[in-house]
Amino acid sequence: MFASLSDRLTSTFKTLRGKGRLSPADVDATVRQIRLALLDADVSLPVVRAFTASVRERALGDEVSKALNPGQQVVKIVNEELVAILGGESRRLRLAKNPPTVIMLAGLQGAGKTTLAGKLGHWLKEQGHSPVLVAADLQRPNAVTQLQVNAERAGVAVFAPEPGNGVGDPVDVARRGVEHARNRGHDVVVVDTAGRLGVDADLMQQASDIRDAVQPDEVLFVLDAMIGQSAVDTAKQFDEGVSLTGVVMTKLDGDARGGAALSVVTVTGSPILFASTGEKLTDFEVFHPDRMAGRILDMGDVLTLIEQAEKAFDAEQTAKMADKLQRGDDFTLTDFLDQMQAVRKMGPLKNMLKMLPGMGDIKEQLEQFDERELDRVEAIVRSMTPAEREDLKLLNGSRRMRIAKGSGTQVSDVNGLVERFTQAQKMMRQMRNGGGMPGMPGMPGGMPGMGGVGPGKRGKKGKGKQQQRPSKGSRSGNPAKRAAEAAGLPAAPAQAPAGSSFGLGGQARGDQVDPSALPEGFRDAFGGR
């Protein structure tokens, strides 16, 4: 989703880099490319016109002409306008003051309403609610059975008094479902309604009758992100028929151009509340316009990545790992296996990498990445004994051959994994002992090919003199250190200058960081409170 739009916009902005001033011709050319990119993405023509007019007006104004970097300022303007047409600020569900909160789902057949009902029920349960799903779609074959199965998978209650398949009154079922929730203590009711292949009078009348019967707090329009331009007309008709209060986008993991998401908010005036990004119950997230705009413009979505990591990683296990590294113990293959399993819970690795800023430049490499490589690595590690995972020195030739046969790989694959992991262990020891990040200019222990300057090595131009090692009898020029040497005491660790240690203001050694100087979310990892 949005891949084509993202590529065209980022390539357009590349032409603005390095320009100290933008002429009206430059702005017109940029706006024209943006217009073509939006139209190619199936964005509604009125939305495109309003969007490009606003971008052009702001790009020709003082905020760009007086900017130090006009190109970046134009990107900022486009980002802000994208956030605006996607709905501005995120909006949460409106919960009723007197439970139960009634949520009615409406949309065409095939948009994914029944599947979404299960996902929404699962999400509500995770938020601490007690939802019940009401099977009011009595027309589509097996719709009731599908909702029952989804409710069971989500671990939530379901109210399905009628078998469906054309039998029963959906308005009566919806009304009784709300009463059932009130009597059983459920605080949220999700009403799954019927759809059609197209909007017709019977569909809208039934949806309107259900709305009048249950008086919903939210009427959510379930929109298939892959239907393109027709999404605008469909959304308009549902808005006129049942007065939509929000939109839920489904199938955002598809390869459609995504114009529906950029059009529906402007057309209906209703914000996008949720997005469905896959087939699993957990492939469901709150929609954030600013984050989606960031993804489109290849600015990344680090906040969503962090939220997914918080769900996937066990807090107790993470704390144990932090304590282990703080004590100076080595990171072993057992630890690596645990971490890899947690990462894989977050979904495909390529999807996670796409959430990082600037990944659009290596999109082809990401698409070529084979997830099965992780399976092979896991198979190799699992073919080792617990002792071998803890101590790689035990891996002689015969053991490596046994591991290769057990994992269905070659000995060269085992050797490659061991070599890479050994290098990673050395790097982590160096960072823990205050050696700095390998490959960072001016820091000791630079890795080959990474631009780092190791101890005693010349810089790129070779003009600086090599530092001479002090002789055994030499004395430190630091009075405090010289006094410690005279007393036979170890020298106190040097304090890092203010603002060092990646801006945290901590000490130079990684195992001596002051926890109070860290952001709150990182303090537990360093033993702070």
C-alpha positions in Angstrom: 0.0 0.0 0.0 1.2 3.5 -0.9 4.4 2.1 -2.4 4.0 3.8 -5.8 2.9 7.1 -4.2 5.8 7.0 -1.8 8.3 6.3 -4.6 7.0 9.2 -6.8 6.9 11.7 -4.0 10.4 10.9 -2.7 11.8 11.1 -6.2 10.1 14.4 -6.7 11.7 15.9 -3.6 15.2 14.7 -4.6 15.2 17.3 -7.3 14.8 20.0 -4.7 17.9 19.0 -2.7 20.7 21.5 -2.5 18.7 24.4 -4.0 19.2 27.6 -1.9 16.2 29.2 -3.5 13.1 27.9 -5.2 11.7 29.8 -8.1 8.0 29.8 -9.0 8.9 27.5 -11.9 10.5 25.0 -9.4 7.3 25.1 -7.2 5.0 24.6 -10.2 7.0 21.6 -11.5 7.0 20.1 -8.0 3.3 20.6 -7.5 2.6 19.1 -10.9 4.5 16.0 -10.0 2.7 15.7 -6.7 -0.6 16.1 -8.6 0.3 13.3 -11.0 1.4 11.1 -8.1 -1.9 11.5 -6.2 -4.0 10.9 -9.3 -2.0 7.8 -10.1 -2.7 6.6 -6.5 -6.5 6.8 -7.2 -7.0 9.8 -4.9 -10.3 11.7 -5.6 -9.9 14.6 -8.0 -11.5 17.2 -5.7 -9.1 16.1 -2.9 -6.1 16.4 -5.3 -7.1 19.8 -6.4 -7.5 21.1 -2.8 -4.3 19.4 -1.7 -2.1 20.8 -4.5 -3.6 24.3 -4.2 -2.8 24.4 -0.5 0.8 23.1 -1.1 1.4 25.6 -3.9 0.1 28.5 -1.9 2.3 27.7 1.1 5.3 26.8 -1.1 5.2 30.3 -2.7 4.8 32.0 0.6 7.3 33.4 3.1 7.8 30.1 5.0 9.7 28.6 2.0 11.3 31.8 0.6 12.9 32.6 4.0 13.8 29.1 4.9 17.5 28.1 5.2 16.7 24.9 3.3 13.7 25.4 1.0 13.6 21.8 -0.2 13.2 20.5 3.3 10.5 23.1 4.0 8.5 21.9 1.0 8.7 18.4 2.3 7.5 19.6 5.7 4.5 21.4 4.0 3.6 18.3 2.1 3.8 16.2 5.3 1.5 18.6 7.1 -1.0 18.6 4.3 -1.0 14.8 4.1 -1.7 14.7 7.9 -4.6 17.1 7.4 -6.3 15.1 4.6 -5.8 11.9 6.6 -7.8 13.4 9.5 -5.3 15.5 11.5 -5.1 14.3 15.0 -5.9 10.7 16.0 -9.3 10.1 17.5 -10.2 7.4 20.0 -13.5 5.6 20.3 -16.2 7.5 22.0 -17.3 5.4 25.0 -20.8 5.8 26.4 -21.1 7.4 29.9 -23.6 4.7 30.8 -22.5 1.3 29.4 -22.8 -0.5 27.2 -21.1 1.4 24.4 -22.7 0.4 21.1 -20.6 0.2 17.9 -22.3 -0.5 14.6 -20.3 -1.7 11.7 -21.5 -0.8 8.2 -20.1 -1.4 4.7 -20.3 -3.4 1.5 -20.1 -7.2 1.3 -16.5 -8.3 1.1 -15.0 -5.3 2.9 -14.2 -7.5 5.9 -16.8 -6.5 8.4 -17.1 -9.9 10.1 -13.4 -10.4 10.3 -13.0 -6.9 11.6 -15.6 -7.5 14.3 -13.4 -10.2 15.7 -10.3 -8.0 15.5 -12.1 -5.1 17.2 -13.4 -7.4 19.9 -9.8 -8.8 20.5 -8.5 -5.2 20.7 -11.2 -4.1 23.1 -10.5 -7.0 25.3 -6.8 -6.1 25.4 -7.8 -2.6 26.4 -9.6 -4.0 29.5 -13.1 -4.0 28.2 -15.7 -6.8 28.1 -17.1 -6.8 24.6 -19.8 -8.9 23.0 -20.2 -9.4 19.2 -23.8 -9.4 17.9 -24.5 -11.4 14.7 -27.0 -9.2 12.9 -25.8 -10.2 9.4 -28.5 -12.8 8.7 -28.3 -12.6 4.9 -24.8 -13.7 3.8 -24.4 -17.5 4.0 -22.5 -18.7 7.1 -21.9 -15.1 8.3 -23.2 -16.1 11.8 -20.9 -19.1 11.9 -17.9 -17.0 10.8 -18.6 -14.4 13.5 -18.9 -17.2 16.1 -15.5 -18.6 15.0 -13.9 -15.2 15.1 -15.3 -14.5 18.6 -13.9 -17.8 19.9 -10.5 -17.1 18.5 -10.6 -13.6 20.0 -11.8 -15.0 23.3 -14.8 -12.7 23.5 -18.5 -13.4 23.9 -21.0 -13.6 21.0 -24.7 -13.2 20.8 -26.2 -15.2 17.9 -29.8 -16.3 18.5 -30.6 -16.8 14.8 -28.9 -19.2 12.4 -28.8 -16.7 9.6 -28.7 -17.7 5.9 -31.8 -15.6 5.3 -33.6 -16.6 8.6 -34.4 -14.0 11.3 -34.9 -10.3 11.8 -31.6 -8.4 12.0 -33.2 -5.3 13.6 -34.7 -7.5 16.4 -31.4 -9.4 16.9 -29.4 -6.1 17.2 -31.9 -4.7 19.8 -31.9 -7.9 21.8 -28.1 -8.0 21.6 -27.8 -4.6 23.4 -30.2 -5.9 26.1 -28.2 -9.1 26.4 -25.0 -7.0 26.9 -26.7 -4.9 29.6 -28.0 -7.9 31.5 -24.7 -9.8 31.3 -22.4 -6.9 32.2 -20.7 -6.3 28.9 -19.6 -2.7 28.5 -19.1 -2.7 24.7 -21.4 -4.1 22.0 -20.1 -4.6 18.4 -23.0 -5.1 15.9 -22.1 -6.8 12.7 -24.5 -5.9 9.9 -25.2 -7.2 6.5 -23.7 -5.8 3.3 -24.4 -6.0 -0.4 -22.2 -6.2 -3.5 -23.4 -2.6 -4.2 -25.4 0.1 -2.4 -29.1 -0.4 -2.8 -32.3 0.8 -1.1 -32.9 -2.4 0.9 -29.4 -2.3 2.3 -29.6 1.3 3.4 -33.1 0.9 4.9 -31.9 -2.1 7.0 -28.8 -0.3 8.2 -30.9 2.7 9.1 -33.5 0.6 11.0 -30.7 -1.1 13.0 -29.2 2.3 13.8 -32.5 3.6 15.0 -33.1 0.5 17.1 -29.8 0.4 19.0 -28.8 4.1 19.0 -25.1 3.4 18.5 -22.4 5.6 20.0 -20.2 4.9 16.9 -21.2 4.0 13.4 -18.0 2.8 11.7 -17.8 2.5 7.9 -15.6 -0.5 7.0 -13.8 0.4 3.8 -11.8 -1.9 1.6 -8.7 0.1 0.8 -8.4 -1.8 -2.5 -11.6 -0.6 -4.2 -10.1 2.7 -5.5 -12.1 5.6 -6.8 -15.5 3.9 -6.1 -14.7 4.2 -2.3 -15.7 7.9 -2.5 -19.2 7.3 -3.9 -19.8 4.4 -1.5 -18.7 6.4 1.5 -20.9 9.3 0.5 -24.0 7.1 0.3 -23.4 5.4 3.6 -22.8 8.7 5.3 -26.1 10.0 3.9 -27.9 6.8 5.0 -26.6 6.1 8.5 -24.6 9.2 9.5 -21.1 7.8 9.8 -18.9 8.8 12.8 -15.7 7.0 11.8 -14.0 4.9 9.2 -12.0 1.6 9.5 -9.6 0.8 6.7 -9.1 -2.9 5.8 -6.6 -4.7 3.6 -3.9 -2.1 4.1 -1.4 -4.9 3.6 -2.4 -5.2 0.0 -0.7 -3.8 -3.1 -3.5 -1.3 -4.0 -2.5 2.3 -4.6 -4.2 3.6 -1.4 -6.2 6.5 -2.8 -9.3 5.5 -0.7 -7.5 6.3 2.5 -6.5 9.8 1.2 -10.0 10.6 0.0 -12.5 9.2 2.5 -11.8 11.6 5.3 -12.3 14.7 3.1 -15.4 13.2 1.5 -17.2 12.0 4.6 -15.8 14.3 7.2 -15.3 11.2 9.5 -11.9 10.3 10.8 -10.2 7.0 10.2 -10.1 5.3 13.6 -8.5 1.9 12.9 -6.5 0.1 10.2 -6.5 -3.6 9.5 -3.1 -4.7 8.2 -3.3 -8.4 7.8 -5.3 -11.6 8.3 -4.4 -12.3 12.0 -6.5 -11.0 14.9 -3.5 -9.0 16.0 -3.1 -7.3 12.6 -5.1 -4.4 13.8 -4.0 -1.0 15.0 -5.2 2.5 15.9 -4.8 4.8 12.9 -2.5 7.7 13.3 -2.5 10.3 10.4 0.9 11.7 11.3 2.5 8.2 11.3 0.8 7.2 8.0 2.0 10.5 6.4 5.5 9.7 7.6 5.4 6.2 6.0 4.2 7.7 2.7 7.1 10.2 2.7 9.7 7.6 3.7 10.2 9.3 7.1 9.5 6.1 8.9 7.2 5.2 11.7 9.4 4.5 14.7 6.6 5.0 17.3 4.5 2.2 15.9 7.7 0.0 15.8 8.3 0.7 19.5 4.7 -0.1 20.4 5.0 -3.4 18.5 8.2 -4.2 20.3 6.6 -3.5 23.7 4.0 -6.1 22.9 6.4 -8.7 21.6 9.2 -8.5 24.2 8.6 -9.9 27.7 9.5 -7.2 30.3 10.9 -9.7 32.8 13.1 -11.4 30.2 14.3 -8.0 28.9 15.2 -7.0 32.5 17.2 -10.2 33.0 19.1 -9.6 29.8 19.9 -6.1 30.9 21.2 -7.3 34.2 23.3 -10.0 32.6 25.0 -7.5 30.2 25.5 -5.0 33.1 27.3 -7.7 35.1 29.7 -8.2 32.2 28.4 -11.6 31.0 28.7 -12.4 27.4 25.7 -12.4 25.0 25.2 -16.1 24.1 23.4 -17.9 21.3 20.7 -18.9 23.8 20.1 -15.2 24.4 20.2 -14.6 20.7 17.6 -17.3 20.1 15.2 -15.7 22.7 15.6 -12.3 21.2 15.1 -13.5 17.6 11.9 -15.3 18.6 10.6 -12.1 20.2 11.4 -10.1 17.1 9.6 -12.6 14.9 6.5 -12.1 16.9 6.4 -8.5 15.6 5.8 -9.8 12.1 7.9 -10.0 8.9 11.3 -8.5 9.4 11.1 -6.5 6.1 7.9 -4.8 7.3 9.6 -3.7 10.5 12.6 -2.4 8.6 10.3 -0.4 6.3 9.2 1.6 9.4 12.7 3.0 9.8 13.4 6.4 8.1 15.1 6.3 4.7 14.4 2.6 4.0 12.9 3.6 0.7 16.4 3.9 -0.8 17.0 0.2 -0.2 13.4 -1.0 -1.0 14.6 -3.5 -3.6 17.0 -5.1 -1.2 14.3 -5.3 1.4 11.9 -7.0 -1.0 14.6 -9.5 -1.9 15.2 -10.4 1.7 14.3 -14.1 2.3 12.5 -14.6 5.6 13.5 -18.3 5.4 17.1 -17.2 6.2 15.9 -16.6 9.8 14.5 -20.2 9.8 17.8 -21.6 8.8 19.6 -19.6 11.5 17.1 -20.8 14.1 17.5 -24.4 12.9 21.3 -24.1 13.3 21.1 -22.7 16.8 18.5 -25.3 17.9 20.7 -28.1 16.6 23.3 -27.1 19.2 23.4 -28.5 22.7 22.8 -26.0 25.6 26.5 -26.1 26.4 27.5 -25.3 22.8 25.3 -22.3 22.7 26.9 -20.9 25.8 30.5 -21.6 24.7 31.3 -21.5 21.0 34.9 -22.8 21.7 33.4 -26.2 22.1 32.5 -26.3 18.4 35.2 -28.5 16.8 34.9 -29.9 13.3 32.9 -33.0 14.2 30.4 -31.0 16.2 29.9 -28.5 13.4 29.3 -31.3 11.0 26.7 -32.8 13.4 25.0 -29.4 13.7 24.9 -28.9 9.9 23.3 -32.4 9.4 20.8 -31.8 12.2 19.7 -28.4 10.8 19.7 -29.4 7.1 22.4 -26.9 6.2 26.0 -26.9 5.2 29.1 -26.8 7.5 29.9 -23.5 5.8 26.6 -22.1 7.0 27.4 -23.1 10.6 30.9 -21.6 10.3 29.5 -18.3 8.9 27.0 -18.0 11.8 29.7 -18.7 14.4 32.1 -16.2 12.8 29.5 -13.5 12.6 28.3 -14.1 16.2 31.8 -14.1 17.6 32.4 -10.7 16.0 29.2 -9.4 17.5 30.3 -10.6 20.9 33.6 -8.8 20.6 31.8 -5.6 19.5 29.4 -5.8 22.5 32.3 -6.3 24.9 34.1 -3.3 23.5 31.0 -1.1 23.8 30.4 -2.4 27.4 34.0 -1.6 28.4 33.9 2.0 27.2 35.5 1.3 23.8 32.8 3.3 21.9 30.8 2.3 18.9 32.9 0.4 16.3 33.0 2.3 13.1 32.3 5.7 14.6 35.0 8.3 13.5 37.4 9.2 16.1 36.5 6.3 18.4 38.8 3.4 19.2 38.4 0.0 17.7 37.0 1.0 14.3 35.8 -1.8 12.2 37.3 -2.3 8.8 35.4 -0.6 6.1 33.2 1.3 8.6 35.2 4.5 8.6 36.3 4.1 12.2 39.8 5.2 13.4 41.4 2.7 15.7 44.0 3.4 18.4 47.3 4.4 17.0 46.0 4.7 13.4 46.2 7.6 11.2 43.2 9.4 9.9 42.2 9.4 6.2 44.7 12.0 5.2 47.5 10.6 7.3 48.6 14.1 8.5 48.3 13.5 12.2 51.1 12.0 14.2 50.7 8.6 15.8 50.2 8.7 19.6 53.2 7.3 21.4 52.6 4.7 24.1 53.8 5.9 27.5 56.8 4.1 28.9 56.5 2.0 32.0 58.1 4.6 34.2 56.1 7.5 33.0 53.7 9.4 35.3 50.3 10.8 34.5 50.0 14.5 33.9 46.6 14.4 35.8 47.3 15.3 39.5 44.4 13.1 40.8 45.5 10.2 38.7 49.1 10.7 39.7 48.1 10.6 43.4 46.2 7.4 42.9 49.2 5.8 41.2 51.4 6.8 44.1 49.0 5.2 46.6 48.7 2.1 44.5 45.0 2.6 43.9 43.2 2.1 40.6 42.5 5.3 38.8 38.9 6.5 39.0 36.9 6.2 35.7 37.0 9.3 33.7 33.8 11.2 33.5 32.4 11.8 30.1 31.9 15.4 29.2 28.4 16.8 29.4 26.3 15.8 26.5 28.3 12.7 25.6 27.2 9.1 25.7 24.8 9.8 22.8 23.3 12.9 24.4 22.4 11.2 27.7 24.9 13.0 29.8 26.1 9.7 31.4 29.6 8.4 32.0 31.8 7.1 29.3 31.5 3.5 30.3 28.3 1.7 29.3 28.1 -0.1 32.7 28.3 3.1 34.7 25.5 5.2 33.1 23.6 7.2 35.7 20.0 5.8 35.5 18.5 9.1 36.6 20.0 10.8 33.4 18.2 8.3 31.2 14.7 8.7 29.7 12.1 7.0 31.9 11.5 4.1 29.4 15.2 3.1 29.5 15.8 3.3 33.3 14.8 -0.3 34.1 17.3 -1.6 31.6 20.1 0.0 33.6 18.7 -1.0 37.0 17.3 2.4 37.8 13.9 3.3 39.4 
